[in-house]
Structures are given as C-alpha cells and as structure tokens.
Amino acid sequence: MNVEVSSRPARVGGGPDPSWRRLYVIGAASAWIFVGLLIAAIVLSIVTPPPPTAQGTATLDYIAAHRTLYVVHQQLWLVPGVFAMVTYLSLYPALKHLDRSTAAVGTVVGASAWALTLAIPTSSTGAPALVYLSDQYMATADAARRASLTAAAETLIAQNRTPGVVGVLTTVGLLIVSVVMLRGVFPRAVAFLGIVVGVLGIASEALRPVIEGAYGIYGVLMLVWMAAVGWSLVRLGSNGGRSTAT
C-alpha cells in the first residue's frame, strides 16, 4: 500500500496561515500609511482656509485662488483608499480559519467599498473634478458658459453633501470583519472597537447632514481602529502567523 506524504508543512491549531506573513506586514504598513495620510489631511484642513461647502461660484473662485492646496488636500482624502484596500486584503488570510464565509464577505465589502471611493472620486470637502471646472470657469468670460460650469459645480457639491451607498459600505465591511475578530487572532479590544466604529459609522454615513458631529467622532475612531489593526498585523507577521489575541 503506497502512502503519499505531503511536502507542505502541517498547520497546527488551525491558526492564521503563516505563509501569508509578508502580506500581514504589507497590510500593516498600508494601515499606517492610511492613517498618516488622513491625519495630514485633517491637519491641513485645520491650518488652511477651508473650501466653501455650498455655492458653485464661491467654490470655483476658491479653487482658482488655492489651486495647489486644493489638489493636495483632495489627494490626501482620496489616496488612502488604495492602502485601505490592501489592509482589507491582508485580513482575509488572517481570519479565514475562524469563519471563511463571513471573513470573505467582510473583506470583499470593505476592499470593494474603498475601491469605489476611487472610482467615484469625491470627498466631503470637494472633488478633483472641481479643479477642471474652476480652470474652465476662470478661462472664459462668457456668461452662459460660466453659468453652466457653476451649475455643474453645484451638482458635485450636492453629491458630496448627500449620503452615499459607498460610504455606508465602508463601515459595513469594517463591522463585519470586526465581528469575525471577536473569535480570535486579533485582541478583543480591537474587535470591540471595530464593532463600535462600524455601528457609529453606519449611522454617521447614513445621516451625515443631520449628525455631522457624530461623523467627526466616527472618523477619529476609525483611524484609531485602523492603527490598532496595523499593529496587530505587524505582530502577526513577525510572529510567523501566530495569533496576537489577548
């Protein structure tokens, strides 16, 4: 009787797959870059003149007067989505042994939602497309042309102020992966924080025009959660895939 012996090392205890430890480290670095860029965006919004959040003409004039600042600020709000996608990708191999289906749903929803923020590039303070509209607005003296550009700008501004499905999905993904984290691998404090952030985030995104203060609280807590996830992932990678739960 021939017995085939697998050359692949056996995994003991059903823990996170150690073969993905490089991805865990990359996911951790991405989480910290995500946090760093958004902190830079917050600081920049505090120390520089804020852009108008209403009236197309005022917005286009502001962008013309602060073009470089506006472009940098918009990129600081939007580029972190790339790194959030990588972090969610790294969470799946870390959590799949706990609940493969739920971990897959949470990571796919979270990563896809952040990808959609890049496909539909708008932030709560504006949109890169407004730069083009501002350039065209300043380049023409035709009243009808200016009116149409102003109307287009006001449409984008209204989109920024309207709760979107994408914003809700980012928090749904966060909530789902945090529920899976309760079962192990990550510290329970990180899991509980994620659940709080997810629930608050869903309400904040859905009711953004009504409870803007809660939206700010959710944003700060999300950064704390992402930083904690990054710390847990880097420990997971350095420990050869062994759980960091306490």
N, C-alpha and C positions, 0 to 999 in steps of 0.2 A: 504494500500500500504506500503510495507516494504522498508525502505531505509537503505542501508548499509553505515556505516560511516567508512572510512579508519582510522586505528590507526596510519598510517605513517604521520609525520608532513609535511604539505604543504610547498613547496619551493616557496618563494616569489621573484618575479623579474627575475626568470629564470637564476640566477647566478650559480657559481660553486657549486657543490654538497658538502654541509658541512659534510656529513657522511664520506668523504674521507680525512678529515683534517689531520689525522695521517699519511696517505700516503704522503700528501703535505710536512709534516715536514721531513719524511724519505727521500723524493726526494730532499729536500733542503740540508739535511746533505750529501747525496750522491753527489750532485753537488759540494759541498765544498771539500769533500774528493777527488773527481776527480781533481779539480783544485790544491789542495795541493800536490797530488802525481805527477802531471805533472810539477809543479813548482820545486819540489825536483829533478825530472829527468833533467830539464833544468839546474839547478844549478850544479848538479853532472857532467853534460856534459861540463860545463864551467871550473870547478876546477880540473878535472881529465884528463889524457891523452886520446884524442879521438881515438876511434877504427878506423882502416882503412875502407874505403868505397869501396875499389877495391882490387883485387888480393887475391885469396884464401889462398895462403901460408902466406902472411903477416897477414891476419885476424886470421888464426888458431894459429899462433905464438903469436899474441897479446892476444888472449883469454887465452892461456896457461899461459902467464905471468901475466894476470889480471883477473883470473877466477872469483873470488868472486865479484869483482867490475862489471864485465860484466854481471853476473847473476842478481845482484841487479838492475843494470841500465835497463836491458831488462824488468824486472818485473815492474819497475816504469813506463815504457812506456805502458805496456800491461794491467796490472791490473785495471787501471782507467776505462777501457771499461765496467767492471762489474757495476761500480757506475753510469756510463752514461746510461746504460740500465734502472736502477731503476729510474733515473731522468726522462727519457722519459716516463716511465710507469706512473709516477705521473702527467705528463702533460695532459694525456687524460681526466681524470675526471674534471680537471680544465678548459679545453677548449671545451669539447664536446657539451655544450649547445650553443656555438657560431656557430659551424659548425661540426656536428657529423662526417660526412664522411671525410672531409679534416683533421680534428684533428686525426681521426683514421689512415689515410694514413701516416701523418707526424710522429706520434709517433711509428707506426709499422716499418716504414722505418728506422727511427733513432735508435730505440732499436735493430732491427734486424742487422743493419749495424755494431753497436758496438759489438753485439754478434759474428758476423762473424770475427771481428778482433781477437777474442779469439779462434775461430775455425781454423783460418789460422794465427797462431802467428808469425808475422813478424813486425818489426818496421823499421823506416827509417835508423836506425843505426845498424841493425843486426837482429838476430833471436835466440831464445833459442836453436833451433836445432843445431846451430853452436857450442854450447858448447860440445855436444856429438861428433861432427865431430873433434873438436880440441882434445878432450881426446883420440879418436882413432888414430888421426894423431901423437900425441906425444908418444903413446904406441907402435907404430910399426916402424921398420927400413926398411921395405920392400918398395922399390922404386915404384913398381906398385900400391901397396895399398895406399901409400901416394899420388900418382898422382890421383887416383880415389877419395880420400877424398878431395883433393884440387879442383877437378872438381865439386864435389857436393857442396862445399862451395861457389864456384863462381856462381853456379846456384842460390843459395839462395840470394847471394849478388845482382845478376842481378834482381831477383824478388823484392828486396827492392827498387831498383832504377827505377822500371817500374811502371807507373801509374796503379792503380788497381781500379776495379769497387767498391770494398768495401770502399775505401777512398772517392770516389765521392758520394756514397750513404750516408755516414755520414753527408756530407754537404747538400745533398738534403733534408734529414729529418729535419735538422736544419732550412733550408729555409722554408719548408712547415709549420712547427709549428710557426715560426715567423710571417708568413703571417696571420695565424689564430689569433695570439696575437694582431694584429692591431685592431681587432674588440672589444677588451675589456679584462678585468681581469688583464692583466699584463700592466705595464707602457708602453706607446707608445715608449719611448726611448729604452726600452729593445727590443721591436718588430723591430724597425728600425735598431738597431744594429745587430740583428739577420739576417735581410734581407741582410745587407751589408756583414756580415761574411759569409752567405750562398753563395752569388754570388761570392765573392772573393775566398771562399773555393773551389767551384766547378772548377773555373778556375785554382786555385793553384794545386789541386789534379790532374786534367787532364793534366796540363802542368808542372808537378813537375820538370823534368830535365831541363826545359827551363827557368823557372822563380822561382828559389829557394828562392830568396829574398822575393817574394810575399808570398811564402809558410810560411816563418817565421812570416810575419805580420799577416797572417790569423790565425796561431797558437796562437799568443798572444791575438788577438781579440776574438777568440773562448773561451779562458779562462776567459776573461772579461765578455763575454755574459753568460757563464755558472755560474759564480759567481753571476751575477745580477739575473739570473733565480732562483738560490738558495735563494737569499734574498727575492725575490717576493713570492716564495713558502712558506718560513717560515712565512712570514706575512700573507699569505693566510690561513695557518694552525692555526696561533694564533688568527686570526680574525674570526674563525669559518666558513671559506669558503667564506667570503665577498671579493669582488674584491679589488685588490691593484692598479688598473689603476688610473692614474692621468692625 
